[in-house]
């Protein structure tokens, strides 16, 4: 059962504060997305200060996104059962506290523990915020609101790298975490007064914690297999065993969803064609985005020897291109339809990733990833509009959790794949790994373009 938002307005009229609420929860979502990439520029500095190896540095990114993604379904279900308003406020408080701990970290375990806690709080905050949007907006206004939300996802990630460069080169890498504390507390206090009060759900079914553990363990095992393959090799018995174990855990999760009294995921919802297409698009777009930032950080700072501030500024065209792609997609998707627009966005991303794969140099890399970013900006909008455009209010929390889950899983898998493909280059012993990493991104985008063309429904499809 989902919550009901009530206020002084007529029951059949729109919430008068809806656009202000969208702005506030959009800033909260931007903070969560920034925290995926704001650490990218700071990774070499964290490694030097805390003595962290490549695998640990990869987990600084993947630990957050894995917990974020693995528990998002639990967060989406909790938003439906306990109310999105409550989840937003609790998530903001926990995120601010864990960000403070991350900034104070003096060791790898302390930093990773704080990152996992950040991911936990984000897993409850993000789907609850998106559920508010789906509930408060209707019709064309909902499409516009979802377009704005999608643009935050893509452009926010790009801006995170720029902000990370400014903070790392200025007060130091701990400030990529400290900045969340005042922002989170101000949002918490403001939203307490702006969000309409909510009625209590008539019944509270138990949350499917075993299901959340299974899906998180499955993705964590797969992520570990991909990270480990960078040092131990892809064609090893251990890598194969880890991939097989991940498949078994995913199968166990599906079985759990079919038998649980209150499952995290309605499997029938996931296999709806629009939701399937949207989740594929969000997974690939996020993986490509993280590939660009993870590879680009080590390429520019480690291989090209640019400073943190210069590296952040070099990513400014990437941020602008992402916003331009998302803005353009939001304006034309009603005329072009999602199938052609999503396919075109992925092909543009593939072309952009191919540039630094075949041509060395800072200029080639920046131009290539900016083109790729424009394509992924388009895909982010198409993904959300496709997956959530036909969702009913009582499915808002769950559907939002599914979309956000695949967003974070894409980040985890993208970081793991490129970390392994470019392991030697990240360690500073071989520059060829960067080309392999960008080439992998180009291939992934091209294959996804074909799949998107096949499975994305036409505008009149169900």
C-alpha positions in Angstrom: 0.0 0.0 0.0 1.4 3.4 -0.8 1.1 6.6 1.3 -1.4 9.3 0.7 -0.1 12.9 0.7 -2.6 15.4 2.1 -2.6 19.1 2.4 -5.0 22.1 2.5 -5.6 21.9 -1.2 -8.7 20.3 -2.8 -8.3 16.6 -3.2 -8.8 16.8 -7.0 -6.4 19.7 -7.6 -2.6 19.6 -8.0 -0.3 20.2 -5.0 0.6 23.9 -5.2 4.0 23.3 -3.7 4.9 20.5 -6.2 7.5 22.4 -8.2 9.2 23.7 -5.0 9.2 20.1 -3.6 10.7 18.9 -6.9 13.5 21.5 -6.6 14.3 20.4 -3.0 14.2 16.6 -3.6 16.1 17.2 -6.9 18.9 18.8 -5.0 18.9 15.8 -2.6 19.1 13.4 -5.6 21.8 15.6 -7.1 23.8 15.2 -3.9 23.5 11.4 -4.1 24.5 11.3 -7.7 27.4 13.7 -7.1 28.7 11.3 -4.5 29.1 8.6 -7.1 31.6 10.7 -9.1 32.8 13.5 -6.8 35.2 11.0 -5.3 36.7 10.1 -8.8 39.1 13.0 -8.9 40.1 12.4 -5.3 40.9 8.7 -5.7 44.6 9.1 -6.4 44.9 11.4 -3.4 42.9 9.1 -1.1 45.2 6.2 -2.2 48.3 8.2 -1.4 47.1 9.4 2.0 45.6 6.2 3.2 47.8 3.7 1.4 45.0 2.2 -0.7 45.6 -0.2 -3.6 43.7 -0.3 -6.9 41.2 -2.9 -5.7 40.4 -0.9 -2.6 40.1 2.3 -4.6 37.6 0.6 -6.9 35.6 -0.4 -3.8 35.5 3.3 -2.7 33.2 3.7 -5.8 31.6 0.3 -5.9 31.0 0.0 -2.2 28.7 3.0 -2.3 27.0 2.2 -5.5 26.6 -1.5 -4.6 24.9 -0.8 -1.3 22.9 2.0 -2.9 21.7 -0.3 -5.7 21.4 -3.5 -3.7 19.1 -2.0 -1.1 17.1 0.3 -3.4 14.3 -2.2 -3.9 14.1 -2.4 -0.1 14.0 1.4 0.0 11.3 1.5 -2.7 9.2 -1.0 -0.9 9.7 0.9 2.4 8.5 4.1 0.7 5.2 2.3 -0.3 4.7 0.8 3.2 5.9 3.5 5.5 5.6 6.7 3.5 7.9 8.5 1.2 8.0 11.6 3.4 9.4 9.7 6.4 12.0 7.9 4.3 13.3 11.2 2.7 13.8 12.8 6.0 15.5 9.8 7.7 17.7 9.2 4.6 18.9 12.8 4.6 19.9 12.7 8.3 21.8 9.4 7.9 23.5 10.5 4.7 24.8 13.7 6.4 26.2 11.8 9.4 27.9 9.1 7.3 29.4 11.8 5.0 31.0 13.4 8.1 32.5 10.0 9.1 33.9 9.5 5.6 35.6 12.9 5.6 37.2 12.0 9.0 38.4 8.6 7.8 42.0 7.7 8.7 42.1 4.2 7.2 40.7 2.2 4.4 38.2 0.2 6.5 36.9 3.4 8.1 36.4 5.0 4.7 34.7 2.0 3.2 32.4 1.6 6.2 31.3 5.1 5.8 30.8 4.7 2.1 28.6 1.6 2.7 26.5 3.6 5.2 26.2 6.4 2.7 24.9 3.9 0.2 22.4 2.5 2.8 21.0 6.0 3.4 20.9 6.8 -0.3 19.0 3.6 -1.0 16.1 4.8 1.2 16.3 8.5 0.2 16.4 8.2 -3.6 13.3 6.0 -4.4 11.3 7.8 -1.8 12.1 11.2 -3.4 11.2 9.8 -6.9 8.0 8.3 -5.5 7.0 11.8 -4.3 7.5 13.1 -7.8 5.5 10.4 -9.4 2.7 10.9 -6.9 2.6 14.7 -6.9 2.7 15.1 -10.7 0.3 13.8 -13.4 0.2 13.7 -17.2 2.5 16.1 -19.2 3.7 17.6 -15.9 4.9 14.2 -14.8 6.9 13.8 -18.0 8.5 17.2 -17.5 9.3 16.4 -13.9 10.8 13.0 -14.8 12.9 14.7 -17.5 14.3 17.2 -15.0 15.0 14.2 -12.6 16.8 12.4 -15.4 18.9 15.4 -16.3 20.0 15.6 -12.7 21.3 12.0 -12.9 23.4 12.5 -16.0 24.6 16.1 -15.5 25.0 15.7 -11.8 27.5 12.9 -12.3 29.5 15.0 -14.7 29.4 18.0 -12.4 30.6 15.8 -9.5 34.0 15.3 -11.2 34.4 19.1 -11.6 33.4 19.7 -8.0 35.7 16.9 -6.9 38.6 18.6 -8.7 37.9 22.0 -7.1 37.6 20.5 -3.6 40.6 18.1 -3.9 42.9 20.8 -5.2 41.6 23.3 -2.6 40.8 22.2 1.0 41.6 18.6 0.3 39.8 15.3 -0.5 37.9 15.0 2.8 35.8 18.0 1.7 34.2 15.9 -1.1 32.4 14.3 1.9 32.2 17.3 4.3 30.2 19.4 1.8 27.3 16.9 2.1 26.8 17.7 5.8 25.5 21.3 5.6 23.6 20.7 2.4 21.9 17.6 3.8 20.9 19.3 7.1 19.5 22.4 5.3 17.4 20.1 3.0 16.2 18.1 6.0 14.9 21.2 7.8 13.4 22.8 4.7 11.6 19.6 3.5 10.1 19.1 7.0 8.1 22.3 6.5 7.4 21.9 2.8 6.3 18.3 2.4 2.6 17.7 2.9 1.6 15.6 5.9 0.8 12.0 5.2 -1.7 9.6 6.5 -0.6 6.4 8.1 -0.8 3.2 6.0 -3.7 1.0 7.0 -1.4 -2.0 7.3 2.4 -2.6 7.4 3.6 -5.8 5.8 7.1 -7.0 6.7 10.0 -5.9 4.5 11.7 -8.6 2.5 15.2 -8.3 4.1 16.3 -11.8 2.9 15.5 -10.7 -0.7 17.6 -7.5 -0.3 20.5 -9.5 1.1 20.3 -12.0 -1.8 20.3 -9.3 -4.6 23.1 -7.3 -2.9 25.2 -10.4 -2.4 24.7 -11.5 -6.0 25.8 -8.1 -7.4 28.6 -7.9 -4.9 29.9 -11.3 -5.9 29.8 -10.3 -9.6 31.5 -7.0 -8.9 34.3 -8.7 -7.0 34.7 -11.2 -9.8 35.2 -8.4 -12.3 37.6 -6.4 -10.1 39.6 -9.5 -9.3 39.9 -10.5 -12.9 42.0 -7.4 -13.6 44.9 -8.9 -11.6 44.2 -12.6 -11.7 42.9 -13.0 -15.2 39.5 -13.4 -16.8 39.8 -17.0 -17.9 40.5 -18.5 -14.4 38.6 -21.1 -12.4 38.1 -18.6 -9.6 36.6 -16.0 -11.8 34.3 -18.5 -13.4 33.3 -19.8 -10.0 32.5 -16.3 -8.7 30.4 -15.5 -11.8 28.5 -18.9 -11.4 27.9 -18.1 -7.7 26.5 -14.7 -8.6 24.1 -16.4 -11.1 23.0 -18.8 -8.4 22.3 -15.9 -6.0 20.3 -14.0 -8.6 18.2 -17.2 -9.3 17.7 -17.5 -5.5 16.5 -13.9 -5.4 14.0 -14.5 -8.2 12.7 -17.6 -6.3 12.4 -15.6 -3.1 10.4 -12.9 -4.9 7.9 -15.6 -6.1 7.4 -17.1 -2.6 7.8 -14.1 -0.2 4.6 -12.8 1.5 5.7 -9.2 0.8 8.3 -9.4 -2.0 10.7 -6.6 -2.8 9.9 -6.8 -6.5 6.8 -7.7 -8.4 8.4 -9.8 -11.2 5.5 -9.1 -13.4 6.3 -5.4 -13.2 9.9 -5.9 -14.2 9.0 -7.9 -17.3 6.7 -5.3 -18.6 8.3 -4.2 -21.9 8.6 -0.5 -21.0 10.2 -1.3 -17.7 12.5 -3.9 -19.2 13.7 -1.4 -21.8 14.1 1.4 -19.3 16.1 -0.6 -16.9 18.4 -1.8 -19.7 19.0 1.8 -20.8 19.6 3.1 -17.3 22.1 0.3 -16.6 24.1 0.9 -19.7 24.0 4.7 -19.5 25.3 4.7 -16.0 28.0 2.1 -16.7 29.3 4.2 -19.6 29.2 7.3 -17.5 31.3 5.7 -14.7 33.7 4.2 -17.2 34.4 7.7 -18.6 35.0 9.2 -15.2 37.0 6.3 -13.7 39.3 5.9 -16.7 39.5 9.7 -17.3 40.6 10.4 -13.8 43.6 8.1 -13.9 44.4 8.9 -17.5 44.6 12.6 -16.9 46.2 12.6 -13.5 48.3 9.5 -13.6 49.3 9.2 -17.3 49.0 12.8 -18.5 50.1 14.2 -15.1 47.5 17.0 -14.9 46.6 18.3 -11.4 43.2 17.6 -9.7 41.9 21.1 -10.5 42.9 20.9 -14.2 41.4 17.5 -14.4 38.1 18.7 -13.0 38.1 21.6 -15.4 38.8 19.3 -18.3 35.6 17.5 -17.4 33.5 20.7 -17.7 32.7 20.0 -21.4 31.5 16.6 -20.3 29.1 18.1 -17.8 27.8 20.6 -20.3 27.4 18.0 -23.0 25.4 15.7 -20.6 23.0 18.5 -19.7 22.6 19.5 -23.4 21.8 15.9 -24.4 19.3 15.5 -21.5 17.6 18.8 -22.2 17.3 18.1 -25.9 15.9 14.6 -25.3 13.3 16.0 -22.9 12.1 18.4 -25.6 11.9 16.0 -28.5 11.0 12.6 -27.0 7.3 13.3 -27.4 7.8 13.7 -31.2 10.5 11.1 -31.9 9.4 8.4 -29.5 11.7 6.5 -27.1 12.9 3.8 -29.5 14.7 6.0 -32.1 15.9 8.5 -29.5 17.4 5.8 -27.2 19.1 4.0 -30.1 20.5 7.2 -31.4 21.8 8.3 -28.0 23.7 4.9 -27.6 25.2 5.2 -31.1 26.5 8.7 -30.3 27.9 7.3 -27.0 29.7 4.5 -28.9 31.2 6.9 -31.4 32.4 9.2 -28.6 34.0 6.3 -26.6 35.8 5.1 -29.8 37.8 8.4 -30.1 40.1 7.9 -27.1 40.2 4.2 -27.8 42.0 4.8 -31.1 43.7 8.2 -30.6 45.9 9.2 -27.7 46.1 12.6 -26.1 44.2 14.9 -23.7 42.3 16.7 -26.5 41.1 13.5 -28.1 40.0 12.1 -24.8 38.1 15.3 -23.8 36.4 15.6 -27.2 35.5 11.9 -27.3 34.0 11.6 -23.8 32.1 14.9 -24.3 30.4 13.4 -27.4 29.8 10.2 -25.4 28.3 12.2 -22.6 25.8 14.0 -24.9 24.6 10.5 -26.0 24.3 9.2 -22.4 22.4 12.3 -21.4 19.8 11.5 -24.0 19.7 7.9 -22.8 19.1 8.9 -19.2 15.9 10.8 -20.2 14.7 8.0 -22.5 15.3 5.4 -19.7 13.2 7.2 -17.0 10.5 8.2 -19.4 10.1 4.7 -20.8 10.2 2.8 -17.5 8.1 5.2 -15.4 5.8 7.0 -17.9 3.0 4.5 -17.5 3.4 3.6 -13.8 0.3 3.9 -11.5 0.6 5.8 -8.2 0.4 2.7 -6.1 3.4 1.3 -8.0 5.5 4.5 -7.7 7.9 3.5 -4.9 8.6 0.0 -6.3 9.1 1.1 -9.9 11.3 4.0 -8.7 13.3 1.6 -6.7 13.8 -0.7 -9.7 15.0 2.1 -12.0 17.3 3.5 -9.3 18.6 0.0 -8.6 19.8 -0.6 -12.1 21.3 2.9 -12.1 23.6 2.0 -9.2 24.3 -1.5 -10.4 25.4 0.0 -13.7 27.8 2.2 -11.8 29.2 -0.7 -9.8 29.7 -2.9 -12.8 31.0 -0.1 -15.0 33.7 0.7 -12.4 34.6 -2.9 -11.9 34.9 -3.7 -15.7 37.1 -0.7 -16.6 39.2 -1.1 -13.4 40.0 -4.6 -14.6 40.5 -3.8 -18.3 42.9 -0.9 -17.4 44.5 -2.5 -14.3 48.0 -2.1 -15.5 47.5 1.4 -16.7 45.9 2.5 -13.4 48.9 1.1 -11.6 51.1 3.2 -14.0 52.9 0.3 -15.7 51.2 0.2 -19.1 49.2 2.9 -21.0 47.5 0.5 -23.4 44.9 -0.4 -20.8 43.2 3.0 -21.2 42.6 2.3 -24.9 41.2 -1.2 -24.0 38.9 0.4 -21.4 37.5 3.0 -23.8 37.1 0.4 -26.6 35.1 -1.8 -24.2 32.8 1.1 -23.5 32.3 1.7 -27.3 31.4 -2.0 -27.8 29.0 -2.0 -24.9 27.2 1.1 -26.2 27.0 -0.3 -29.7 25.6 -3.7 -28.6 23.1 -1.9 -26.3 21.9 0.3 -29.2 20.9 -2.9 -31.1 19.1 -4.3 -28.1 17.4 -1.0 -27.3 16.0 -0.8 -30.9 14.6 -4.3 -30.6 13.0 -4.2 -27.1 12.0 -0.5 -26.6 8.2 -0.2 -27.3 6.7 2.2 -29.7 4.8 5.2 -28.2 1.5 3.4 -28.5 2.9 0.1 -27.2 1.9 -1.0 -23.7 
